[in-house]
């Protein structure tokens, strides 16, 4: 993937936006377990009482708690509370909220800042808890031994009818301190500061009940408030998730689009040298299947690559904040998960690489058989080709099944890890809850955080498993994109002179195919003057097509020069060079569309008269202009709705539309009957009288009247001249001619 990272740069802003949204989503998801813990701990267990600092308390409660406070602490507390009694101006309003106000005065907490609130909580939590404990002790004397096992406080020693708090008030300070210390030690043994805070909140709840407050409304209000916040956070998370999904899809689709476009544009500039490195089937696979793999993984990368680490690290930190004693459960789950990922990674990656090669092979066989279907049928090879396709298909299927079998165990194994971790957390957490070292809500939150950690690693594992295949695909695409183009515009181009002459000259030209050990052309020299017709003939594989391919620079010479109008073609811009050449290839390539759209390939601004005249000159009017649709006649894929000769005439007509000064006909008359061939050549001589024409042909009759005939054999120019001269001087030409024409036609 590193080799194609530059294609992600245009989407940097979208990627940044996605990361920001993922950060928001991760924080929202991480906040939810905390809110859930608050609902359980405070909303359920503490009936909605959030703080050990009471919003209101009876005067007697504060007097009793004052026994266990210093004078300075008591003064700080009373300074922040307002005493309300029957003489207070707002008595009636407060009476409705605190019915116990009818029996005794009530202290109401004033508005205080956070620092003051925290200070008051530290001062009041222990005295209120002790007061609440002693009240419970007064109601249940049997619990005295549980609270004071050393017998330090014996209710039976109190005089009959004497209030326990009056007795405490009359005790010496040392004895009060002893009782307070004994109770603190009992609370500390029950679970430390958290347990004390929780117990103090319950004491506040008891005070609210004594005040006659609607504690059910307090609980309901707290749960609704926290639940509403959870719902809002969940909606934010959902919105972020949807938006990130849209951004990820847009980035992935955009990268895929840019890669396809770049790949197509790059391949369109390939010369024969580059095409020799990649098969057509492989290029098709790379531009479709491989890019699809990258698109799919890019979506996962945007969604998971940043989210999983954020949620994983955040969940670990928050889980440890809930309980540091159970960290080993998360570590164990992650270690087992990483071991599984490493094993799967080592098994799956080689198979992913193999899959892409097998897809290439399958496409190659399918393409060969579709193109060569008539040949397959003519030789009765249908069964053998089906077997060849089935073998390739079975290899691909077996490999994909192997990968699927590996992945089948992934999800069950991950769920086993997940459920095992949950069981351990419940087992260990239950003991801590029983010992008051952890609250139930915190244990539930820890479990959720542990699940988030495991899920984060699960998401990363899926990404790591899918990434190798995309990486293989990316490297295959990069191999094409990084292939150097050998046929390029010159850095300092020359241009045709205003007095352009369509002359072509080869000066001691040699050429060879890429990685070939010998030249396909050796020391070819000739000159075609403006307006001349040059015929090229030779034995099979002698290099005829290579000669004409050098003129438009489909290949470059190994040595020597090819000059057009006196300028080396390597010094000309490709567009300028090819603009003066009308080219008709050996294979008649037609494109899906209409006859008109195919003719427009040569000149999309040509008028209808030009198109019609080109069809007439190419001898194509009999099957095109006679068709009811004429120029709008449909051309099927590859022109299969036309015969071979009709396709050749259409490709010739396409070239004639260009009205170029130089024409190359590379064996373009091979499928024409002699009569049509003769009419076509006659029309060309009349229509292209001022153009330089190159005709590659195996037919002597086609090139017999050329101004100059070149005869090639094994890459060498062995004959050059007119027909009559070559009959006397070139044995190869004479043999070809005698094999085709009657003796009297050779005069």
Protein Blocks (a to p, Z undefined) as FASTA:
>chain_A
ZZmmmmmmmmmmmmmmmmmmmmmmmmmmmmmmmmmmmmmmmmmmnnopabfcdfbdcfkl
mmmmmmmpcfklmmmmmmmpccddfkbmklmmmmmmmmmlmmmccdddddddfklmmmmm
mmmmmmmmmmmmmmmmmmmmmlmmmmmmnopacfklpcghiafklmmmmpcfklmmmmmm
mmmmmmmmnnpjmlmmmmmmmmmmmmmmmnopafklmmmmmmmmmmmmmmmmmmmmmmmm
mmmmmmmmmmmmmmmmmmmmmmmmmmmmpcfklmmmpcfklmmmmmmmmmmmmmmmmmmm
mmmmmmmmmmmmmmmmmmmmmomklmmmmmmmmmmmmmmmmmmmmmmmmmmmmmmmmmmm
mmmmmmmmmmmmmmmmmnopmmmmmmmmmmmmmmmmmmmmmmmmmmmmmmmmmmmmmmmm
mmmmmmmmmmmmmnopacfklmmmmmmmmmmmmmmmmmmmmmmmmmmmmmmmmmmmmmmm
mpccfbdcdfbdcdddfklcfbdcdehiacddehiabdfbehiacdddehiacdddddeh
ilmmmmmmmmnopaccfbdcddeehiafklpcfklmmmmpccddfbdcddeddfklmmmm
momkbcfklmmmmmmmnopmmmmmmpmklmmpccdehhlmbcfklmmmmmmmmmmmnopa
bdcdehkllmpcfklmmmmmmmmmmmmmmbccddddfbfklmmmpmbdcddeehiafbgc
dfklmmmmmmklmmmmmmmpcfklmZZ
